[in-house]
Amino acid sequence: MYDFHCHTTHSDGDLIPAELIRRAEHAGWHGIGMSDHCDFSNVETLIAAIVAAVRAERRGKGFPVAAGVEITHVRPAQIGELVQRVRELGAEYVIVHGESPVEPVLEGTNRAAIEAGCDILAHPGEISPADAQLAAERGVLLEISGRQGHSLGNGHVARAAHDAGAEVLFGSDTHEPDNIGGPVWGRSVLGLSGLTPDEVDRAVERSAAFMEKILTRNRKEPVRADG
């Protein structure tokens, strides 16, 4: 089981990448993605830093890691432009900070993120049936969140995804060591959101398939941060 929603000191996390990687490995995750918060002000420096950490871990043939970002509180009209930019800079996947029930995210962010082709829509709160349907059509993964507050929308997200045929996966939204949890906890959060045991299994398998997709692409075109 893989967790793609983790933050480091390069945004508002407590751990440098190396310590986050080690603690996640110790907790039993099979691999993680680092996806620090970004907007137009920090995207170049952030991706360069995370890519450097990922390169170092891969050179050591260590724990599977991926270089991502979480586009956060960017205005909906600008999300498409920034998604394109972070991919140009070398991000291997893109999360967008969705319309969480506990933050003043602008209405329309969920839709703009899906239309922009992000990979994961984080804690999308009270996502509409139409947006869930569009996520299913575009292959955007909807996150079931392990973070306090954001997780208040998990039940609704799980039902909306089920009804629309959209795919879900777990994200811890780790900011500090106590958030890392592990696969047993992650599976529990998925189940408590209302997913059936088979749906939980599929979400876990989906996380593994997503990491394999990233690593396979990297073997063909190594991770870069050259803009």
Residue pairs with C-beta under 8 A, 6 or more apart in sequence:
1 29
1 30
1 170
1 183
1 186
1 187
1 204
1 207
1 208
2 29
2 30
2 31
2 32
2 33
2 64
2 207
2 208
2 210
2 211
3 24
3 29
3 32
3 33
3 170
3 171
3 172
3 174
3 186
3 207
4 32
4 33
4 35
4 66
4 68
4 93
4 95
4 120
4 169
4 171
4 207
4 210
4 211
5 33
5 35
5 70
5 95
5 120
5 122
5 143
5 145
5 171
5 172
5 173
5 174
6 13
6 20
6 24
6 32
6 33
6 34
6 35
6 172
6 173
6 174
6 180
7 13
7 34
7 35
7 36
7 37
7 70
7 173
7 174
7 175
8 15
8 16
8 17
8 20
8 34
8 36
8 50
8 53
9 15
9 16
10 17
10 36
10 46
10 49
10 50
11 36
11 37
11 38
11 42
11 46
11 70
12 36
12 37
12 175
13 20
13 36
13 174
13 175
13 176
14 175
14 176
14 177
15 23
15 176
15 177
17 34
17 49
17 50
17 53
17 54
18 53
18 56
18 57
20 32
20 34
20 174
20 180
21 32
21 53
21 57
21 62
21 63
21 65
22 63
23 177
23 180
24 32
24 63
24 174
24 180
25 62
25 63
27 180
27 181
27 182
28 182
28 183
28 184
29 180
29 182
29 183
30 64
30 183
30 208
30 211
31 63
31 64
31 65
31 66
31 211
32 63
32 64
32 65
32 66
33 65
33 66
33 67
33 68
33 92
33 93
33 211
33 214
34 50
34 53
34 54
34 65
34 66
34 67
34 68
35 68
35 69
35 70
35 93
35 95
36 46
36 50
36 69
36 70
37 69
37 70
37 72
37 97
38 46
38 47
38 69
38 70
38 71
38 72
38 82
38 86
39 71
39 72
39 73
39 74
39 82
40 74
40 78
40 82
40 85
43 69
43 82
43 85
43 86
43 89
44 89
44 227
46 69
47 67
47 69
47 86
47 89
47 90
47 91
47 225
48 89
48 225
50 67
50 68
50 69
51 67
51 90
51 223
51 224
51 225
52 225
53 65
53 67
54 65
54 66
54 67
54 92
54 223
55 223
57 63
57 65
58 65
58 218
58 223
64 211
64 215
66 92
66 93
66 211
66 214
66 215
67 90
67 91
67 92
67 93
67 223
67 225
68 91
68 92
68 93
68 94
68 95
68 119
69 86
69 91
69 94
69 95
70 95
70 96
70 97
70 122
71 79
71 82
71 83
71 86
71 94
71 95
71 96
71 97
71 113
71 118
72 97
73 97
73 103
73 105
73 106
74 82
75 106
76 106
76 108
76 109
76 111
76 112
77 112
79 96
79 109
79 112
79 113
79 116
79 118
80 112
80 115
80 116
83 94
83 96
83 113
83 116
83 117
83 118
84 116
86 94
87 94
88 227
89 225
89 226
89 227
90 223
90 224
90 225
90 226
90 227
92 214
92 217
92 218
92 223
93 119
93 120
93 210
93 214
94 118
94 119
94 120
95 118
95 119
95 120
95 121
95 122
95 143
95 171
96 109
96 112
96 113
96 116
96 118
96 120
96 121
96 122
97 103
97 105
97 109
97 122
97 123
98 105
98 109
98 110
98 113
98 121
98 122
98 123
98 124
98 125
98 127
98 143
99 105
99 106
99 107
99 109
99 110
99 124
99 125
99 126
99 127
100 122
100 123
100 124
100 125
100 149
100 150
100 153
101 125
101 126
101 149
101 150
101 152
101 153
102 149
102 150
102 152
103 149
105 125
110 121
110 124
110 125
110 127
110 128
110 131
111 131
111 134
113 121
113 140
114 121
114 131
114 134
114 135
114 138
114 140
115 134
115 138
117 138
117 140
118 140
119 140
119 141
119 210
120 140
120 141
120 142
120 143
120 169
120 171
121 127
121 135
121 140
121 141
121 142
121 143
122 143
122 145
122 150
122 171
122 173
123 143
123 145
123 147
123 150
123 151
123 153
123 157
123 171
123 173
124 131
124 142
124 143
124 153
124 157
125 153
125 156
125 157
126 153
126 156
127 135
127 142
127 153
127 156
127 157
127 160
128 160
129 160
129 163
129 164
132 142
132 160
132 161
132 163
132 164
132 166
133 164
133 165
133 166
134 140
135 141
135 142
135 161
135 164
135 166
136 161
136 164
136 165
136 166
136 167
139 167
140 166
141 166
141 167
141 168
141 169
141 206
141 210
142 157
142 160
142 161
142 166
142 167
142 168
142 169
143 157
143 168
143 169
143 170
143 171
144 151
144 154
144 157
144 158
144 168
144 169
144 170
144 171
144 189
144 190
144 193
144 195
144 203
145 151
145 153
145 154
145 171
145 173
145 189
146 170
146 171
146 172
146 173
146 179
146 181
146 185
146 186
146 189
147 172
147 173
147 175
147 179
150 173
151 189
154 189
154 192
154 193
154 194
155 193
155 194
157 168
157 193
158 168
158 193
158 194
158 195
159 194
160 166
161 167
161 168
162 194
162 195
162 199
167 202
167 203
167 206
168 190
168 195
168 199
168 203
168 206
169 203
169 206
169 207
169 210
170 186
170 187
170 189
170 190
170 203
170 204
170 207
172 179
172 180
172 181
172 186
173 179
174 180
174 181
183 204
186 204
187 200
187 204
190 199
190 200
190 203
190 204
191 197
191 200
195 203
